[in-house]
Amino acid sequence: MPSHNGYNLYQHTALLALVGLLVMALFFRSTRYAAPLQAQGGSSLRFYGSDTNDRDRVKIPLGQIDSAGRLITSHPVNVGDAFTLEFWMKTALGNTAPPCPTGWYTGNIIIDRDVFGAGDYGDYGVAICNQRLVVGISVGSDDRLLIGNTVVTDGLWHHIAIVRANDGKVRLFVDGQLDGTLNGPVGRIDYRQNRSTSYPTSDPYLVLGAEKHDFPGSRYYDGWIDDMRISRIARYTSPFIHPTVPHAVDDDTVALYRFDEGSGVVIGDSATGGLSVGELKPRTGGAAQHWSNDTPFTTVVITTATHTATPVPSPTPTHTATPVPSPTPTHTATPVPSPTPTHTATPVPSPTPTHTATPVPSPTPTGTAKPMSSPTIVSVPPTTTPTLPIRIYIPLILQPRLAPSTLQSGVAPYDQPNHQSNRSHQSCYYQPT
């Protein structure tokens, strides 16, 4: 019957539209995108090596400090025996200190955990002298110096690790390669609690990028630092593959500075507990100039789907019928530009159905279904696939290794004027491996 054909055509069109909507819904429900690999803000800290008066540096209190500058409690960052200090560095052009056999504090200072004068367990510091790293360790009046071999003032990112063992031995690693060793003094080097000082705003602090006391003639660090981790163990005893992602947090991490704040003056501690928070002391011009997007890690943006569903511009229903601009019913009747009922009535210029239905300009079957124009498949316009960033960290180290230079042992003792009273250097030892 004609009404049967018309009803089936309408029903089939509606079914195809519904199937299309269901396929679209299932597709977007099943598609998931990979999350970023790291929650890093992607910034480093820039020092300019150009300002004194307690500026252009980071100051990290070693514990709770009273109004007289005495350390009342000690924070984990105040390491005393074995420790590992590792960070990324990249120099600018201002690190021009000459060789400094008399002490690390005459170089371009990167890390200063010094004290002014005697009366403490010990101290340490890291600087650049003659384009190479030097590390100073002292216990009481026994002050010794390790001088590295690798030129680090090349404008490239380098991973630095300074390791002190319980027996006093100090190792310096540059990009995972052993760069020098020192039979250092044995004993505690932490800042002693309740120690009196004439320098309450500098002595009980770990300072980055400057000489903490602004001693006349001191030199400061010009460059970038990123992702500094301090540990309470000696992590490395031999060459290792340097990390290619930010340092991990574990039970032996006592302080971790990502430098990913990107603004402001608070330097957060990402170690467990986060007790050793620091403060950026910006140079004239404000804090913004110290935050940099230049890091030892680069970001690559990739969009991936974790399921098998594949986005397509126009999803196709999963049934055997295939939508086309003019959908074709799946029965034997074939649509033509002027649709004709499928019974014995013969089309004429003004076709008239053979039943009681009244002719209309566009002939339609006389069943109970309402006349239709060209039925269309209802679909949802394709949406733009979101692009989510995935941070993949790739080391940017391109440093060629230089041939180690031969260091002389037995440096003559010297007297350090004014900087640290009652302290003289012992012989400096370098033991190549």
C-alpha positions in Angstrom: 0.0 0.0 0.0 1.3 3.5 -0.7 0.7 4.6 2.9 3.0 1.7 4.0 5.9 3.0 1.8 5.6 6.5 3.0 5.5 5.5 6.7 8.6 3.3 6.3 10.5 6.1 4.5 9.7 8.5 7.4 10.6 5.9 10.0 13.9 5.0 8.4 14.9 8.6 8.1 14.2 9.3 11.7 16.1 6.2 12.7 19.2 7.2 10.8 19.1 10.7 12.4 18.9 9.1 15.8 21.8 6.7 15.1 23.9 9.6 13.9 23.4 11.5 17.2 24.2 8.4 19.2 27.4 7.8 17.3 28.5 11.5 17.9 27.7 11.2 21.6 29.6 8.0 22.0 32.6 9.3 20.0 33.1 12.4 22.2 32.5 10.4 25.3 35.1 7.8 24.5 37.9 10.2 23.4 40.3 11.3 26.1 43.4 13.4 25.7 46.8 12.9 27.4 47.6 15.2 30.3 50.8 17.2 30.5 53.8 15.2 31.7 54.9 17.8 34.3 53.1 20.5 36.3 56.1 22.8 35.8 55.6 26.5 35.2 58.6 26.6 32.9 60.6 29.4 34.4 64.1 30.0 35.8 65.6 32.7 37.9 67.9 35.4 36.4 70.6 37.1 38.3 72.5 40.1 37.0 75.6 40.3 39.2 75.3 44.1 39.3 73.7 45.1 42.5 74.7 45.3 46.2 72.9 46.5 49.3 71.2 43.2 49.8 69.6 43.1 46.3 69.8 40.9 43.2 69.8 37.7 45.2 67.7 35.0 46.9 67.9 34.7 50.7 66.8 31.5 52.4 66.7 31.6 56.2 68.4 28.5 57.7 65.8 28.4 60.4 63.8 30.6 62.8 65.7 33.8 63.5 65.1 36.0 66.5 65.4 39.8 66.6 69.1 39.6 67.5 69.9 37.4 64.4 70.3 34.2 66.4 69.1 30.9 64.8 66.5 29.6 67.3 65.5 26.5 65.2 67.1 24.8 62.3 65.4 24.1 59.0 66.2 21.0 56.8 68.2 23.2 54.4 70.8 23.8 57.1 72.8 20.6 56.1 75.6 19.6 58.4 77.5 16.5 57.3 77.0 14.5 54.0 75.0 16.4 51.4 74.4 16.8 47.7 73.8 20.2 46.1 72.7 20.0 42.5 71.2 22.6 40.1 71.2 23.8 36.5 73.1 26.9 35.6 73.6 29.0 32.4 76.0 32.0 32.4 75.8 35.4 30.9 78.8 37.6 30.0 79.6 39.1 33.4 81.5 36.2 35.1 85.0 37.5 34.6 86.7 36.6 37.9 90.4 35.6 37.5 91.8 32.5 39.2 91.1 32.6 42.9 93.5 30.2 44.8 93.0 32.1 48.0 89.3 31.4 48.3 86.0 30.9 46.5 84.7 34.2 48.0 86.9 36.2 45.5 85.1 34.7 42.5 81.7 35.3 40.9 79.6 33.9 43.8 76.7 31.5 42.9 76.0 30.0 46.4 77.1 31.6 49.7 76.6 29.8 53.1 79.5 31.6 54.7 79.8 33.2 58.1 81.6 36.3 59.0 84.3 35.6 61.5 84.9 32.5 63.7 82.6 30.8 66.1 80.7 28.3 64.0 81.0 24.7 63.0 81.9 25.4 59.4 80.6 26.8 56.1 80.8 26.4 52.3 80.4 28.3 49.0 80.4 27.9 45.2 81.7 30.4 42.7 83.2 30.9 39.2 86.9 31.6 39.0 88.8 31.7 35.7 85.6 30.4 33.9 85.6 27.2 36.1 83.7 26.2 39.2 85.3 26.3 42.6 83.9 24.8 45.8 85.1 25.9 49.2 84.5 23.8 52.4 85.7 24.8 55.9 85.4 23.3 59.4 86.6 25.7 62.0 89.8 27.2 60.7 90.5 24.3 58.2 89.5 25.9 54.9 90.0 23.9 51.6 89.3 24.6 48.0 88.3 22.4 45.1 89.0 23.9 41.6 87.2 22.4 38.6 88.5 21.8 35.1 85.5 22.4 32.8 84.8 25.9 31.3 81.2 26.6 32.3 81.0 30.2 31.0 79.9 29.2 27.5 76.2 30.4 27.6 74.9 26.8 27.7 72.9 25.0 30.4 74.9 22.7 32.6 73.8 20.3 35.3 76.0 20.8 38.4 76.3 18.4 41.3 78.5 19.0 44.4 78.7 16.0 46.7 80.2 15.8 50.2 80.6 12.5 52.0 80.7 11.9 55.7 84.5 11.4 55.5 84.9 14.9 54.1 85.6 13.9 50.5 84.1 16.4 48.0 83.3 15.6 44.4 82.3 18.0 41.7 80.3 16.8 38.7 79.5 18.8 35.5 76.9 17.3 33.3 77.3 14.0 35.1 81.1 13.8 34.6 83.5 14.0 37.4 85.2 17.4 37.3 87.3 17.3 40.4 87.7 15.8 43.9 88.9 17.2 47.2 89.9 15.5 50.5 88.0 18.1 52.5 87.9 18.6 56.3 85.8 16.2 58.4 83.1 17.5 60.7 79.9 19.5 60.8 79.4 22.5 58.6 75.9 23.5 59.5 75.1 26.9 61.0 75.1 26.6 64.8 71.9 27.4 66.6 72.0 30.4 69.1 75.2 31.7 67.5 75.7 35.4 68.1 76.5 37.6 65.1 77.1 41.1 64.2 75.4 40.5 60.8 71.9 39.3 61.7 70.5 40.0 58.2 73.1 38.0 56.3 74.9 35.4 58.5 72.0 33.0 59.2 71.0 32.7 55.6 71.8 30.6 52.5 72.2 33.2 49.7 72.1 32.6 45.9 73.7 34.8 43.3 75.7 37.2 45.6 78.2 37.5 48.4 75.9 37.6 51.4 77.7 40.4 53.3 78.3 42.6 50.3 82.0 42.7 51.3 83.8 45.4 49.3 85.4 44.1 46.1 83.2 41.0 46.0 81.9 39.7 42.6 78.4 38.4 41.9 76.9 35.8 39.6 75.6 36.9 36.2 73.3 34.2 34.7 70.4 31.8 35.3 69.7 29.1 37.9 67.0 26.5 37.7 65.7 23.5 39.7 68.0 23.4 42.7 67.8 20.3 45.0 69.6 19.9 48.3 69.8 16.4 49.8 71.1 15.0 53.1 73.1 12.2 51.5 76.0 11.8 49.0 74.0 10.8 45.9 76.8 10.4 43.4 80.2 8.8 43.8 81.0 8.2 40.1 80.0 9.6 36.7 76.3 9.4 36.1 73.7 10.2 33.4 72.5 13.6 34.4 68.7 14.1 34.7 66.8 15.3 31.7 63.7 16.3 33.7 63.3 18.3 36.9 64.8 16.6 40.0 62.5 14.2 41.9 61.4 14.6 45.5 62.3 11.7 47.8 62.9 11.0 51.5 66.4 12.4 51.3 65.4 15.7 49.7 65.6 18.5 52.3 65.0 21.4 50.0 63.9 21.8 46.4 63.6 25.1 44.5 61.8 24.8 41.1 61.9 28.6 40.4 58.6 28.1 38.6 56.7 30.8 40.4 57.2 33.1 37.4 56.4 36.3 39.4 56.6 37.9 42.8 59.3 37.5 45.5 58.4 34.2 47.2 60.7 31.2 46.4 58.7 28.1 47.3 60.3 24.9 48.7 58.9 21.8 46.9 60.4 19.3 49.3 58.1 17.4 51.7 56.9 19.9 54.3 58.1 22.9 52.3 59.8 24.5 55.4 62.8 26.2 53.7 61.0 29.0 51.8 63.2 31.7 50.3 62.8 35.3 49.3 63.9 37.0 46.0 65.5 40.4 46.7 65.1 42.1 43.3 67.5 44.7 42.1 66.3 48.2 41.1 63.5 47.8 38.6 61.4 45.1 40.4 61.0 41.4 40.5 59.6 40.8 37.0 63.1 41.2 35.4 64.4 38.2 37.4 61.9 35.7 36.1 62.9 34.1 32.8 61.3 31.5 30.4 64.8 30.3 29.5 65.1 26.9 31.1 67.2 23.7 30.6 64.0 22.0 29.5 62.0 22.7 26.3 58.2 22.2 25.7 56.8 20.3 22.8 53.0 20.5 22.2 51.5 17.2 21.0 47.8 16.2 20.9 47.1 12.5 21.4 44.0 10.4 22.0 44.3 7.5 24.5 41.4 5.5 23.0 40.9 4.0 19.7 38.2 6.4 18.5 39.5 8.5 15.7 38.0 12.0 15.1 36.6 12.5 11.6 35.1 15.6 10.1 31.7 14.0 9.6 30.8 10.9 11.6 29.0 8.1 9.7 26.2 6.0 11.3 27.3 2.5 12.0 24.3 0.8 10.2 24.5 -0.4 6.6 22.5 2.5 5.2 24.9 5.3 4.2 23.7 8.9 4.5 23.8 10.8 1.2 22.7 14.4 0.2 19.4 12.8 -0.9 18.9 9.8 1.4 17.6 6.6 -0.3 15.0 4.4 1.5 16.2 0.8 1.8 13.1 -0.6 0.1 12.7 -1.3 -3.6 11.3 2.1 -4.4 14.0 4.3 -5.9 13.9 8.1 -5.4 13.8 10.2 -8.6 13.7 14.0 -9.0 9.8 13.7 -9.1 9.1 10.9 -6.6 6.5 8.4 -7.8 4.5 6.0 -5.7 5.6 2.5 -6.2 2.3 1.0 -7.3 0.9 0.5 -10.8 -0.2 4.1 -11.3 1.8 5.7 -14.2 3.4 9.1 -13.6 2.0 11.9 -15.7 2.9 15.6 -15.9 0.4 16.2 -13.2 0.6 12.9 -11.4 -2.5 11.8 -9.6 -2.4 9.0 -7.0 -4.8 6.1 -7.8 -6.4 6.4 -4.4 -8.6 8.9 -2.8 -5.7 11.2 -1.8 -5.9 14.7 -3.3 -3.1 15.6 -5.7 -0.5 18.2 -4.5 2.3 20.0 -6.4 4.7 17.4 -5.0 3.0 14.0 -5.1 3.3 12.1 -2.0 2.0 8.7 -0.9 -1.6 8.8 0.4 -0.8 7.0 3.6 -1.4 8.6 7.0 2.2 9.9 7.1 2.4 13.7 6.6 3.9 14.9 3.3 7.7 15.5 3.5 10.2 17.3 1.5 13.6 15.8 0.9 14.3 14.0 4.2 17.7 14.9 5.7 20.0 13.2 8.2 20.3 15.2 11.4 23.9 15.5 12.4 26.0 17.6 14.7 28.5 19.9 13.2 32.1 18.8 13.8 33.8 20.6 16.6 37.4 21.7 16.7 39.6 19.2 18.5 41.1 20.8 21.5 44.9 21.0 21.6 46.3 20.3 25.1 50.0 20.9 25.8 52.2 18.1 26.8 55.5 19.1 28.4 58.3 16.9 27.3 61.6 17.9 28.8 64.6 17.6 26.5 68.1 18.6 27.8 69.6 21.4 25.9 73.2 20.6 26.8 75.6 21.0 24.0 78.7 21.4 26.0 81.9 20.0 24.6 84.3 18.6 27.2 87.6 20.3 27.6 90.8 18.5 28.5 91.4 18.6 32.3 94.1 20.9 33.3 96.7 19.9 35.7 96.2 21.5 39.2 99.0 22.1 41.5 98.9 20.8 45.0 100.4 22.4 48.1 99.1 26.0 47.7 100.8 28.1 50.3 98.7 29.1 53.3 97.4 32.6 53.2 95.7 35.1 55.4 92.3 36.3 54.5 92.0 40.0 55.4 88.8 41.2 57.1 86.4 38.7 55.4 86.7 36.0 58.0 88.7 36.6 61.0 91.0 34.0 62.5 90.8 31.8 59.4 93.7 30.7 57.2 93.7 28.3 54.2 95.4 25.0 54.4 96.8 23.3 51.4 94.4 22.8 48.5 94.2 19.3 47.2 93.0 18.1 43.8 93.0 14.4 43.2 92.1 13.5 39.6 90.3 10.2 39.2 
